[in-house]
Amino acid sequence: FKKKFNSIMQYLSMTMSIHQVLAELRKGVQYVREIDLALTELKKVTDETEESYDKFLDTAAKTGARLGTTISAVTEATATFAKLGYTMEQATEMAESAIVYKNVGDNIASTEDAADSIISTMKGFRLEASESMAIVDRFNEVGNRFAITSAGIGEALRLSASALSE
């Protein structure tokens, strides 16, 4: 009985190990698909060389690791800003700001919401792409000092951006 029990346990542990390896492989394939879809979207809105895209993916991997997000999230955020006519470098810098804002801001649901707030503020105050991180710093500081969330500040400025611009 003991021998059979050990044999069954070995079989179960091997089966579980195989299933775990297969699940990890599936996750890896899904992750590659997400990156590919995001990169395809970026390629639609930018006109760069393959070398530039390869360099971007290296940068996106490092940025994602540093900010605690995925390569596909960095690529999607970059594509969001590139759609608005910013260069690849500007869009990458602004994407980093949007991801930081989503991470440190209170009640920010997505990177897209963070990007909308940053873009509206930049347009409202006629700021440059290089000042996007300063916007995030200001949103965060006001959110920490006063009874309003960072998301609330971003939303208020997003809604009033056209009036501010005038």
C-alpha positions in Angstrom: 0.0 0.0 0.0 2.8 2.4 0.9 4.6 1.7 -2.4 1.4 2.4 -4.4 0.7 5.5 -2.5 4.2 6.8 -3.2 3.8 5.9 -6.9 0.5 7.9 -7.1 2.0 10.9 -5.3 4.9 10.9 -7.8 2.4 10.7 -10.7 0.4 13.6 -9.2 3.4 15.8 -8.6 4.7 15.2 -12.2 1.2 15.9 -13.6 1.0 19.1 -11.6 4.5 20.2 -12.7 3.7 19.6 -16.3 0.4 21.6 -16.0 2.3 24.4 -14.3 4.9 24.6 -17.0 2.1 24.6 -19.7 0.3 27.4 -17.9 3.5 29.5 -17.7 4.1 28.9 -21.4 0.5 30.1 -22.2 1.1 33.2 -20.1 4.3 33.9 -22.0 2.6 33.5 -25.4 -0.2 35.9 -24.2 2.4 38.4 -23.0 4.2 38.4 -26.4 0.8 38.8 -28.1 0.0 41.9 -26.0 3.4 43.4 -26.8 3.0 42.7 -30.5 -0.5 44.3 -30.5 0.8 47.4 -28.7 3.8 47.7 -30.9 1.6 47.3 -34.0 -0.6 50.2 -32.7 2.6 52.3 -32.1 3.8 51.5 -35.6 0.5 52.8 -37.1 0.9 56.2 -35.6 4.7 56.6 -36.0 7.1 56.4 -38.8 10.3 55.0 -37.5 12.9 52.4 -38.6 12.9 48.8 -37.3 16.1 49.8 -35.4 14.2 52.6 -33.7 11.5 50.2 -32.7 14.0 47.6 -31.4 15.7 50.4 -29.3 12.2 51.5 -28.1 11.4 48.0 -26.9 14.7 47.8 -24.9 13.8 51.2 -23.4 10.2 50.1 -22.7 11.5 47.0 -20.9 13.7 49.0 -18.7 11.1 51.6 -18.1 8.5 48.9 -17.3 10.8 47.2 -14.8 11.6 50.5 -13.1 8.0 51.6 -12.9 6.5 48.3 -12.1 4.5 47.8 -15.2 4.6 45.8 -18.4 6.3 46.5 -21.8 2.9 46.4 -23.4 1.6 49.1 -21.0 4.5 51.4 -21.7 4.1 50.8 -25.5 0.3 51.5 -25.3 0.9 54.7 -23.3 3.5 55.8 -25.9 1.1 55.1 -28.7 -1.5 57.2 -27.0 0.8 60.3 -27.0 2.1 59.5 -30.5 -1.4 59.6 -31.8 -1.5 63.3 -30.8 1.4 64.1 -33.0 4.3 63.9 -30.5 7.6 62.5 -31.6 8.6 59.0 -30.4 11.0 60.5 -27.9 8.4 63.0 -26.6 5.7 60.3 -26.5 8.0 58.0 -24.6 8.8 60.7 -22.0 5.1 61.5 -21.6 4.1 57.9 -21.4 6.5 57.5 -18.4 4.9 60.5 -16.8 1.4 59.0 -17.3 2.5 55.7 -15.8 4.0 57.4 -12.8 0.9 59.5 -12.4 -1.3 56.4 -12.4 1.0 54.7 -9.9 1.3 57.6 -7.4 -2.0 59.4 -7.9 -5.1 58.6 -5.9 -8.1 57.0 -7.6 -6.6 57.0 -11.1 -8.2 54.1 -12.9 -6.0 53.7 -15.9 -3.0 55.0 -17.8 -5.3 56.4 -20.4 -7.1 58.5 -17.7 -3.7 59.7 -16.5 -2.7 60.6 -20.1 -5.9 62.5 -20.6 -5.3 64.6 -17.5 -1.7 65.4 -18.5 -2.6 66.2 -22.1 -5.4 68.5 -21.0 -3.2 70.3 -18.5 -0.5 70.7 -21.1 -2.9 72.2 -23.6 -4.6 74.4 -21.0 -1.4 75.9 -19.8 0.5 75.7 -23.1 3.2 73.5 -21.7 5.8 71.4 -23.6 6.1 67.6 -23.5 9.3 67.9 -21.5 7.2 69.4 -18.6 4.9 66.4 -18.3 6.6 65.0 -15.2 6.4 68.5 -13.5 2.6 68.3 -14.0 2.5 64.9 -12.3 4.7 66.3 -9.4 2.3 69.2 -9.0 -0.8 67.0 -9.1 0.7 64.7 -6.5 1.8 67.6 -4.2 -1.6 69.2 -4.2 -3.3 65.9 -3.7 -1.0 65.3 -0.7 -1.5 68.7 0.9 -5.2 69.4 0.3 -8.5 67.5 0.6 -8.6 66.5 -3.1 -7.2 63.5 -4.9 -4.7 63.6 -7.7 -7.4 62.2 -9.9 -9.7 65.0 -8.9 -7.2 67.6 -9.8 -6.5 66.0 -13.1 -10.2 65.6 -13.9 -11.0 69.3 -13.0 -8.2 70.5 -15.2 -9.2 68.1 -18.0 -12.8 69.5 -17.9 -11.6 73.1 -17.9 -8.7 72.9 -20.3 -10.4 74.7 -23.1 -11.4 77.6 -20.9 -7.9 77.7 -19.5 -6.4 77.8 -23.0 -8.6 80.8 -23.9 
